[in-house]
């Protein structure tokens, strides 16, 4: 993965601007300068992590919408076996399988899709939860919890097959009895921006009360992170 470092852009000619509209204000989060995305370091008056942002672009940048695939639909059912296969592969590669985890069911949590030209691309998140409860553990000093194994990635819908172009896995521990918070994806796709032959998925991430925006360049040769922007309050 490559991370683009923020640099001053005022003295440079921006070929396009990427902004988010949260219903109360429109703020820039990145500029396209010299065919690369540069984060906007200006502060924002409002940084509500739960706001529903909509993307806006200007200049030579095109914006394509992302749609959620309906759970249980024919499209969802066609994709699910491939996603589970990728999940199992990541578990083997990361040595996450054990006698206890192997019996826990996997679930496809979210699938999003976009079409750019004739190319259909999907983003998915899948997980499974493994309880850590044990009879010989002192729950006062070691409270029971759940281990969440999460796998996310992208798929290209090529003729007669689905082609994976990047996956990642994470382990998370969640203490039982605490509020689980709202049900939402780990990364929420807001849209896809395109300039030339490059496509970037714009994602919003969450952690507690903080949020950020990340751009992922997705193509036939793989996926890489090109920019992460963390809004700061004025």
N, C-alpha and C positions, 0 to 999 in steps of 0.2 A: 504494500500500500504506500502511496505517496501523499504527503501533506503539503499543500501550498502555503507558504509563509505569507502572512499579511504584509503588504508594503503600501506606502502612500500612493494614492491613485489620483489625487487632485491635479498633479502636473502631467498626467498621462491621459491620452484620449481613450475613453471607454467605448468599446464597440457595442456594448449592451449592458443593461442593468437588470438585476434580478431583485425583486422586492416582494414583501409579504404584506397583505392587507388583513388585519384582524378585526375589521369592522369599526374600529375607532381611529386608526391611523394607518398610513402606508409608509413603510420604512424599507430602505435599501439594505440588503444583506450581502450583496456581492456585485462586483463589476467584472465584465469580460474585457481584459486588457491583453493585447498581443496573443490572442487565442488561448488564454488561460484565465481561470477564475481567481479573483483576488477578493478577500473578505473585506466588508465595510466595517471599519472600527468605530464609527460614530455611535453615540449612545442612543437609547430609545426611552421615551417617556413612559411607555407601558410595555412590560414584558410578562404578560399573563401566560403562564405555561399551559393553561387549559383552554386558551382561546383557539378558535377555529380559523386558522390562517388560509388565505387564498393567494396564490402566486400571481405576480404581474411581471411582464418583461418589456423591454424596449430595445431599440436598435436592431441589430441583425439577429437577435435571438428569437427562436420560435418556442412556443409553449404548447405542450400536448397534455391532455388530461389523463388522469389515472382513475380507473374504476375498480371497485371491490367486486371480486368474484363471489357469487351467492353460494353459501354453504349448501351442499347437497345437490347442486345443479349438475347437469351433464358435464359442463366444463370443469367443475370442482372434482367430480368423480374421475374424470380423465386424468387430471393432474396428480391426485392424491397418491396413487401407487409409486410414481416417480419420486415424489417428495419423501415418502416413507423410505424408499430405497436409498436416497441421499442421506437421510437421517441415520439409517443403519450404518452406512459407510463412514460417516463422521464419528459415530460411536466406536467403531472398530479402530479407526485411525487414532483417535484420542484415548483409546483404552478405557472407555466409560462403561463398558458392559461388565456386569457381575451377576451372581446368582440372584441377587435381590432386584437389581434394576431390569434384568431381562424379562421379568414378568409384568412390569409396569407398562400399560398401553401407551402408544404414541398417538398424538393428536395433531392434525393439521389445524392450526389456529386461524391463520389469515392468508389470503391470496389476493394480490392486486395485479392488474394488467394494464398495459398500454400498447397502442399500435402507432408506430412511426413509419410512415411509408407502407411497405408491405411486411414489416417486421413486427411480430407480436412478441412481447416480452412480459414475463411474470416475475413478481417478487413474492416470496412466501416466508412464513414463520411457522414453525412446528415445535412441539415440546412434549415432554412427559414428566410426570411428577412422581417422586419416590419418597415415601414417608421415612423419617429417621427415627420413629418411635421404637423404643426398646424397653423390655421389662427390667433390665438390670442397670438402667440409667437413672441417676438422681435428677428429676425434672426441676428441682429448685435451683440447682447449679448448672444444669445443662437442659434448658427447656426444649421440648420436642419441636421439630420443624419438618419442612418438606424440601427436598432437593429437587430443583427444577433444571432439567436438561433442555436447553433451547438451541435450535438450529434454524438459521435463516440463509436465504440465498436467492439467486436469480436463475431463471430458465428462459432459453430462447425456444420458440415454437417453430422448429425447422420442419421441412416436409417429412412426414411419417415418423418423427421422433422429437423428443424434448431434449435439449442440449443444456446441461448445467454450465454456467459461466461464473461460478464463484459461490462458495458457501462458507459459513463460519459457525462455530459452536461456542456456547457459554454454559457455565455452571453457576447456579444461584441458589442460595439457601434462604428460605423464608420461614420465620418463626411462626408456629401455629398459634392461633388465638389473637393475632394482631390484624388490624384492618388490611385487607388485600389491596385496597385502592380501586380506582376505576378500571374496567376491562378495556384495554386498548393495546395496539401493537407496540412492541419495543421501539420500532421505528415506523412512523406514519408517513407513507408517501404522499406528497403534496402535488406532485406533477413531474413532468419530464421536460427539461430544456434542451434544445438542439441548436447547434450552430455548425455549419459545414457538415462533416460526416460524424460528428461527435454527439453522443446522447448522454445526458446526466440526469439521474433520478435525484430529485430534491426531497430529502427526508427530514422529518422533525423527530428528535429524540427527547426522552424524558428521564429524569432521575430525581425523585422527590419533588421539590418545588422548582428545580432548575430545568431549563430546556435548551436545545441547541439545534442548528440546522447543518446537515451534511450533504455534500454532493458526491454521488457515486457515478463514475463513468462506466457504463455497461456496454460491452460490444462482443463480437464473436470471439475475440481473443482473451476475454476475461473481464474482471471487474476490479476497479481500484478506487480508493477514496481520494478525491482531489481537493476537498476543502471541508473544513468544519468551522462554523461560526457560532460563537456563544454571545448572544445579545447581552449588553450591560445597560443598567439603568442610569439615567442622568442624575 
